[in-house]
Amino acid sequence: MITVFGSANMDLVAYVPRAPHLGETVSGTEFRTVPGGKGANQAIAAARAGAEVSFLGAVGSDAFGPALRAALDDAGVNTEGLRTVDGPSGIAHIVVEEGGGNSIIVVPGANGTVTGPSERDLELIAGSDALLLQLELPMDAVVAAAVASPAPVILTPAPVAELPDELLAAMTLLVCNEHEAAAITGLGAPDRALEALLERVPELVVTLGSKGALYGSRDGSRLWAPAVPAKAVDTTAAGDTFVGALAVARAEGHGAEYFLRFASTAAALSVQRPGASTSMPYRRDIDRALEDQPLANP
Ligand code: ATP
């Protein structure tokens, strides 16, 4: 079982010819509300990739709360540990310009009220094969969950922030993209950032978008997982799909070469479809796509 302790946001997406300046009003062409948040996205990715998944976090008492809960329930995620708190749910206000450029405002809402895990949450985490964390909850809550977790901890450090030593010490595996790796280490070259981060965490993946991913562990293993060729139409949540799928294959006991290939395949399938959680592949699709691929590091 996988437990995600993280954020749920309603994404409010407006499509415009160009984003307004301060004080200006522009007419948009389309508007969508889409359940999101890195925590919820990773939970849905892991559930679709074949795991039993529980989600711990909070939604608000507004209309978005039940909608966010329903999106997780529909994906088969256990939401017994998802609290409803008085006040607004977390939202991401996204303006997408023609040509695809975007600007985003995130208001944490209920996510910002989450403190460390409760006794019941900890019981659930103790029975899990992995605890997935991101940084869209208050840092104190994330640190408390990581430190208290008897299960292996997998962290996505997004949005990127300074990582307290306590958090790094509780880490099993860090999965970051190349921008996060550079921001945390101050090193632009992903392979150098990987070596620097391995002095602080036991296992690490640095994802490089359509180029693939680098993996390293303190026992000296280094792997390169090329991206699976895909005709990308929308790369939103490729990273969350990658992490959710990786956690599932790892929890099933597979080694790094397999879990990287499984995650890369799931992410490549997701970029071929529009949307975030809507684009995440199911286990049968991942298994089918894996059948024809040679091992990356035979
Ligand atoms: P996002 O923030 O969009 O969720 P990210 O920046 O966290 O993504 P990326 O490094 O962009 O993460 O992508 C994660 C993984 O997804 C990559 O390592 C790769 O395996 C896969 N991937 C991303 N883009 C593509 C693509 N265009 N084609 C095939 N695979 C891709």
Residues whose N, C-alpha, C, O or C-beta is under 5 A from the ligand:
A	BS01	ATP	N177 T207 L208 G209 S210 G212 A213 A227 V228 A230 A232 T235 T236 A237 A238 G239 D240 F242 S264 A267 A268 V271
